[in-house]
Amino acid sequence: MSFFLARPQWCSRARVAFACATCLLAASALGAGCQARPSPPAPDSAAASATPRQASSSTSLPDEFWERSKQVFNVPLTGSPVRGPAEALVTIIEFSEFQCASCSALETTLDALRTKYGDKVRFVWKNKALPQQPAAEPAAEAALEVRAEKGDQAFWDMHDRLLQAGDTLLLGKSPNIASLVKIASAAGASADSIRNAIARHTHQEEIEQDLDLAEDFEVESTPALFVNGRRLDGVQPQARLERMVDEELLRAQELLAKGTPAKDLYEKLVAGGLGPWRPASKALTNVPAGDPALGGSKAKVTVHVWSDYQCALCVAVERALSDLHDEYGDRVRFVWHDLPLPRHEDALRIALAEREAYAQKGAPGFWAMHHAVSFDPHVPSASELEGFARSVKLDMNKWRSALDGNRHVGEIAADEKAARDNGITETPAFIVATGAASQGAFVGNIEYGSKLHRVVEAALDRE
């Protein structure tokens, strides 16, 4: 499910390693489930090697755009910096960052709104520092430290100065700390406290909370606005923003006439909107006990993975799972469940091959072959698959016999039944459970990446 609107101009976003590896794939699969991995090029083909993913693009007609923009999102304010009175009729929440040229360009339009509407509109800032912008996070730290010392008014002074600073925020390809300290000092903050905040990442938790919130609402680029909960992405024409503000003023005035206090208008206007993403809870029903596992049996958290070896999304998510395993070690256990989708003609063949590796060499043999297959840039051919089997020192006669005779089809069928029983129809899919719990948090095929990381982290915190 995607709620992206027109995006005329923006800075691209790559949140963390989990999201970076998968964001384009998820975008290409929205509403369609997993996409197939490319097959290897034919031996005599002169074509370049297959690209594992390609994002699609589309444009919206103006009428369609405006209808979609009427969707309301319940974006919490959560103590963020505010410019304007609590009694304002319209609240504009901006997910943005200080090194983004598009964000700086949007400020001209927002300044015009402030001039035209005065105290009828208030503005709320949410930091979405982009990793590819080296000065973005230090600038956010500096701005929040100014706020901690001097309050919201000083924060907005710092905000304006940063967005006007342009290339002075950089020193070559690195953040210009001296420039940030100078700007913060001009806004009234202590130079030493700014240096310390940047060096120690004093406000990292607050920045991460904003990033998580952006992810919950599928905000992948900056700038992004929510006008009384209605979304606009990118640098928008002033006339479009004014039209939306005018419509929202009418909605707010109707509520005022019915007795809603002005200070409660925002919460009332967005109360029925879509809120932040939360994982659904699913029971673990009829899950086979003997499936391949990675991690200790006493792990605090178990991640059940339903996946498919011909699924491009599944291949990308392997990097996320590897990062989780590296980060948490034996505190997190991963259990693999096969779900070869019927539309992927090679998926069952590969799953059978992997199962024979498991039968011969146990979990170490399974995961060695699993990673070899998963990190291959395309669907392995029969000869390549045999090469992977040799590399983990399988008995090749037994291996071929297992494939020819569909020896492990019953095990795979049990995983498929467990998927159906748990309402899982697409890959990849995850159920994250704590301890010996019989249910867990469900993360679906377009929600993985850092969301999966957050669910795992939350499960560990509960233990």
Secondary structure, 3 states (H helix, E strand, C coil): CCCCCCCCCCECCCCCHHHHCCHHHHHHHCCCCCCECCCCCCCCCCCCCCCCCCCCCCCCCHHHHHHHCCCEECCCCCCCCEECCCCCCEEEEEEECCCCHHHHHHHHHHHHHHHHHHHHEEEEEEECCCCCCCCHHHHHHHHHHHHHHHCHHHHHHHHHHHHHHHHHHEECCEECHHHHHHHHHHCCCCHHHHHHHHHHCCCHHHHHHHHHHHHHCCCCCECEEEECCEEEECCCCHHHHHHHHHHHHHHHHHHHHCCCCHHHHHHHHHCCCECCCCCEEEECCCCCCCCCEECCCCCCEEEEEEECCCEHHHHHHHHHHHHHHHHHHHHEEEEEEECCCCCCCCHHHHHHHHHHHHHHHHHHHHHHHHHHHHCCCCCCCHHHHHHHHHHCCCCHHHHHHHHHCCCCHHHHHHHHHHHHHCCCCCCCEEEEEECCCCEEEEECCCCCCHHHHHHHHHHHHHC
